[in-house]
């Protein structure tokens, strides 16, 4: 069930950003200042941080690569297609983990958790799912303000 919901939210956020032209993908219409591409990079890095770096305990180059000085950033040479590919790749890793791992399994100790008790896979799923749901709603507003379609 978690894998299906996460797949649906990934497809939803990809579609929301895909309907915008390149200029609108890199333009903010919100006081907080983030752009749709910055939201996309945040979601791809966030999911990778939780499942690959946190739960699997794998080394991840630049796990916080979505932000510079606590502000989401997308280099000019990184495109929607690049970020969509990253999100799909991370999603495939997440789905593989969820297919064969009990939800009560705890992540190994590591840098993702610092001195805190590592989370279980079930907790990570709930956290990542709520983050996708919240940010999909944010993208609804950003796309509507950019003149894009509304609704699901």
C-alpha positions as CSV (number, residue, x, y, z in Angstrom):
1,X,0.0,0.0,0.0
2,X,2.8,2.5,0.9
3,X,4.6,1.7,-2.4
4,X,1.4,2.4,-4.4
5,X,0.6,5.7,-2.6
6,X,4.2,6.9,-3.0
7,X,4.1,6.0,-6.7
8,X,0.9,8.0,-7.0
9,X,2.4,11.1,-5.3
10,X,5.6,10.9,-7.4
11,X,3.5,10.8,-10.6
12,X,1.3,13.6,-9.3
13,X,4.2,16.0,-8.5
14,X,6.0,15.1,-11.7
15,X,2.8,15.9,-13.7
16,X,2.3,19.2,-11.8
17,X,5.7,20.4,-12.7
18,X,5.7,19.0,-16.2
19,X,2.6,21.1,-17.2
20,X,4.7,24.3,-16.7
21,X,7.1,25.7,-19.3
22,X,10.8,25.9,-18.4
23,X,10.6,29.6,-17.3
24,X,7.6,28.9,-15.0
25,X,9.4,25.9,-13.5
26,X,12.2,28.2,-12.4
27,X,10.0,31.1,-11.3
28,X,8.6,31.6,-7.8
29,X,5.2,33.0,-7.3
30,X,5.2,32.6,-3.5
31,X,6.5,34.7,-0.7
32,X,8.6,31.8,0.6
33,X,10.6,32.0,-2.7
34,X,10.8,28.3,-3.8
35,X,10.2,27.4,-7.4
36,X,8.5,24.2,-8.8
37,X,11.9,22.8,-9.8
38,X,13.2,23.5,-6.3
39,X,10.3,21.6,-4.9
40,X,11.0,18.7,-7.2
41,X,14.7,18.5,-6.2
42,X,13.7,18.7,-2.5
43,X,11.3,15.7,-2.9
44,X,13.9,13.6,-4.8
45,X,16.6,14.3,-2.2
46,X,14.2,13.9,0.7
47,X,13.1,10.5,-0.4
48,X,16.7,9.4,-1.1
49,X,17.8,10.7,2.4
50,X,15.1,8.7,4.2
51,X,15.2,5.4,2.2
52,X,18.7,5.0,0.7
53,X,20.9,7.0,3.2
54,X,18.7,6.5,6.3
55,X,17.0,3.1,6.0
56,X,19.5,1.2,3.8
57,X,22.5,3.0,5.4
58,X,24.2,3.5,2.0
59,X,26.6,6.2,1.3
60,X,24.9,9.0,-0.6
61,X,26.9,11.7,-2.3
62,X,25.6,15.0,-0.9
63,X,22.5,13.8,0.9
64,X,21.5,17.4,1.5
65,X,22.2,18.5,-2.1
66,X,18.8,20.1,-2.5
67,X,19.7,23.0,-0.3
68,X,22.4,25.7,0.0
69,X,22.3,27.7,3.3
70,X,18.9,26.2,4.1
71,X,17.4,27.3,0.8
72,X,16.4,24.8,-2.0
73,X,18.5,25.3,-5.1
74,X,18.6,23.9,-8.6
75,X,21.7,24.6,-10.7
76,X,21.0,26.1,-14.1
77,X,22.3,23.0,-15.9
78,X,19.9,20.7,-14.0
79,X,16.6,20.2,-15.9
80,X,13.2,18.9,-15.2
81,X,14.1,15.7,-17.0
82,X,17.2,15.3,-14.8
83,X,15.1,15.7,-11.6
84,X,12.3,13.5,-12.9
85,X,14.8,10.7,-13.7
86,X,16.3,11.1,-10.2
87,X,12.9,10.9,-8.6
88,X,11.9,7.8,-10.6
89,X,15.3,6.1,-9.7
90,X,14.8,6.8,-6.0
91,X,11.2,5.7,-6.3
92,X,12.3,2.4,-7.8
93,X,14.8,1.8,-4.9
94,X,12.0,2.6,-2.4
95,X,9.6,0.2,-4.1
96,X,12.3,-2.5,-4.0
97,X,12.8,-2.0,-0.2
98,X,9.1,-2.0,0.5
99,X,8.5,-5.2,-1.5
100,X,10.8,-7.3,0.7
101,X,11.2,-5.6,4.1
102,X,8.9,-5.8,7.1
103,X,7.6,-2.3,8.2
104,X,8.8,-2.9,11.8
105,X,12.4,-3.3,10.7
106,X,14.6,-0.6,12.1
107,X,17.1,1.3,10.1
108,X,20.8,0.8,11.0
109,X,22.5,3.4,13.1
110,X,24.2,6.0,10.9
111,X,24.6,9.7,10.0
112,X,20.9,10.1,9.1
113,X,19.9,9.6,12.7
114,X,22.9,11.0,14.5
115,X,22.5,10.2,18.2
116,X,18.8,9.4,17.9
117,X,17.2,6.0,17.8
118,X,17.0,5.0,14.1
119,X,13.4,4.9,12.7
120,X,11.5,1.9,11.5
121,X,10.6,1.4,7.9
122,X,6.9,2.0,8.8
123,X,7.7,5.4,10.5
124,X,9.8,6.4,7.5
125,X,7.0,5.5,5.1
126,X,4.5,7.6,7.0
127,X,6.9,10.6,7.2
128,X,7.7,10.5,3.5
129,X,4.1,10.0,2.5
130,X,3.0,13.1,4.5
131,X,5.8,15.1,3.1
132,X,4.7,14.2,-0.5
133,X,1.0,15.0,0.4
134,X,1.9,18.4,1.9
135,X,4.2,19.4,-1.0
136,X,1.8,18.2,-3.7
137,X,-0.7,20.7,-2.2
138,X,1.9,23.4,-2.3
139,X,2.5,22.6,-6.0
140,X,-1.2,22.9,-6.6
141,X,-1.1,26.5,-5.5
142,X,2.2,27.3,-7.4
143,X,0.9,25.8,-10.6
144,X,-2.5,27.6,-10.3
145,X,-0.7,30.9,-9.7
146,X,1.5,30.3,-12.8
147,X,-1.7,29.9,-14.9
148,X,-1.5,26.1,-15.1
149,X,-4.4,23.6,-14.7
150,X,-6.2,23.1,-11.3
151,X,-7.4,19.9,-9.7
152,X,-6.1,16.4,-9.6
